[in-house]
Amino acid sequence: MTDLDVHDYETMWAAAGERVSASLDHSSAVAVLGDDPAATGAVALGVARAQAAHRRVFLFDLLGEGRDLLPADAPDDFHGVSDMVQFGLSLARAARPVPGLPNLFVVPGGAETSLTDEILSHRWWDTVTHQVRHANALLLVAAPSLAPSLPALVVRLDGVLLVGEARSPLPEAKVLAEVRAAATMRTPLSSARTAAVADVRARRGWRMPAALFAVLAVGAFVTAPQWRPMMSLSDSASPGRMDTTDRDPPMPAEGAISAPVGNEASYSVELLFLNSNQDALDYLLRSTDSLPGATFSTQSLGADTDRWYRLMAGAFPDSMSADRFLQTLRARGDLTPRAGSVARTPFALLLDSASSYAMASLRISAYRGRGIPAYVLRDPVGVWRVYAGAFAAEADAQLLKQQFDSLNIQSVLTTRTGSTS
């Protein structure tokens, strides 16, 4: 995508934010939550610009990775939310003024990720929300909708503005406005309808109009070139390395074994170990047609301080199903006769979810473009869940989780459910 495409995409979402900004006129502290960081940030900026015309606005950027909400000349080590919470840094010192908008100030996430329970549930938020209310100002907190500790923050705010497919992390929270597509805004829900609508969405999922799919598809491909790999690339990677930014994971190839949809996906097939992150990613990309649910986990073996990547495939409710898949891989020549083994891996890091395979595929492509071994499973109620890694024990996820946290990529360790079918 060209720079003009990126600009147009963000401009559309920012304009949508401006159009719903009046819904926040009587609020002092609002969370802007979305599943697409570019769209969420643009909407938050649109609202902030409109509100800054008549009052002071503090925009807290917890989206991570981008610094897109900050002025271009902002230093890399500029203080942010995590520094304010942990070290008592004042809002006046952390807030960065936006040139040309004297009432608008942006506060980045800080030196460490702000999307932790320690930060989002801290009593410090009571202090800062009291300050903005006393000053008749507005606090906007732009954050990913899947951050697991968001309810502890949202309960302290006046309400939420939802972007894209995001849902409120707290059912009783007031939904002030919804921007589901750049050209389609929904009016605020009445308090009587909010709980009912949330219940219906939970049971049937989102029925997405074609326009929304198109906008989000553009977003995934617009921002893909800016994503950075999560770990250093190996010098030993081959010169013929496949591109990882634009490839969507296809559906499982005909003949590949997939477990029926069930409540658990506790077993997978261990394929091999590699000692290069890029080699592991390349292996996943080469094998998506024949290896549904392929992913890897990061490990240090024994006293070895080097990182190793344990490649896994499949998602099965029992060892017998996993063993049949292993035998099929050997029979097809994907593995040598003695290679591979069945492994119990009931845990994974949950990254995202979607209401259709097409939308999940776009998100898989986005995560893999950043060097993340994402894959998708369909759960028993028809929701496509985006995971990374497959682990035998919770402690095994520690290295991969730390890498995600360092990139402000929100993830939560959970039990795998669903299947690749």
Secondary structure, DSSP 8 states (H G I E B T S, - for coil): --HHHHHHHHHHHHHHHHHHGGGGTT-SEEEEEESSHHHHHHHHHHHHHHHTTTS-EEEEE-S-S--TTS-TT--TT---HHHHHHH---HHHH-EEETTEEEEEEE---SS-S-SHHHHT-THHHHHHHHHHHTT-EEEEEEETT-TTHHHHHTTSSEEEEETT---SSTTS-EEEEEEETTEEE----HHHHHHHHHHHHHH-----HHHHHHHHHHHHHHGGG---SS---TTS-TT----SS-------TT-------S---EEEEEEEES-HHHHHHHHHHHTTT-TT-EEEEE--TT--S-EEEEEEEEESSHHHHHHHHHHHHHHTSS-TT--EEEE--EEEEEEEESSHHHHHHHHHHHHHTT--EEEEE-TTS-EEEEEEEESSGGGGHHHHHHHHHTT---EEEE--SB--
